[in-house]
């Protein structure tokens, strides 16, 4: 729980592929986030894997067939070269950490 205290993170998403649907993407993101936590990943790592799982979902018109497997989410989240959507600062005091590729909020302790 200490890792969650005073944290303020924003993880840019992956570009949506053409021809898919957002049906189930929020559920996929939540599933990726919870699966990451159950596997012992950090909060930031869980955000990356949530994005990766949601991105897989966007590749199909239904809610499940675009999601390959957990190994794909792990690989995409760990690929520092994979494209992310460019985001402007979420607000005053936010800074971008180019190593983790997360936005860190003004209230973030680390």
N, C-alpha and C positions, 0 to 999 in steps of 0.2 A: 504493500500500500504506500510505502514511502516514495516510491517512484512516481506515483500519481499526484502527490501533494505539490501544489504550486506549479503545475505544468500547464502550458498553453502552446499547443502545437497545431500546425496546419500542414498537411501533406498534399502536394499537388497531385492531381489525378493524371492518368494516362489518356492520350488522345483517343476519342471514341472512333471505332472503325465504322466505315460506311456500311449501310445495309442492315444494321442490327436494330435492337430495341432495348429500351431501358427497363422493360418489364422484369421485375425481380432483382434489379441491380442493387437496390438498397438492402434487400435481404441477403444477397450474396456478399455485400460489403460487411454486414454484421456477422455473417457466418465466418468470413475470413478473419475478422478481428477477434472473435471469440476463439476460433481454432488456434490462432497465433498465441493468445494468452495461455490456453491450455497446454501448448507446446513449449511454454517458457520464454517466449520472445518478449522483448521490452515493449513499452508503450509505443515508441516510435516504430519499432519493427512490426508491431501489430497494425499500425496505420498503413504501412507500406503493403502488407499482405492483404489488408482489407481492400485497398485500391486495386491490387493485382487481381483479386478474385472478382471484384465488381467489373473490372475491365473485360475479363473473360466472358462474363455474362452478357456484355453488350454486343458480342459478336454474333448472336443469333436472335431470332424473332421470339423465341419462347424464353421461359425463365430458367431453364436448366441446361440445354444441350450445348451451349457455348462454353460451359465450365469444364475444363479438361480434368484436372486432378490437383491435389495439393502440391505435388512436385512442380507443376507449372507455376503456381502462385509463388512458391519459394524462389524459383529461378527468376521470375520476372521482378520480384521485390529485391532480389540481390544483384540485379543487373544495373550497375551504375551508369551504363551507357544508354539505357532505354529512354526513349523520349517521354517527357512529362509536359503537361500543359503549362504554359507560361502564365503565371499569376502575378498581378500587381500586388503590392503590399496589402494585406487584409485590413490594415488600419494603422493609425499612428503608433510608433514605437515598435513595430514588428521588424524583424531582420531575417534575411535569408541565410541559412547555413548551407554553403555550397558542398560541404562534405556529406551531410546527411540528406540534403535536398529537402529540408523542411523549413517552413516559416516558424520562427520562434517569437512568441508574443511578449509584450512588455512585462507580463506577470510571470513569465517562465523563469524558474529558478536556476536553470543550467544553461 
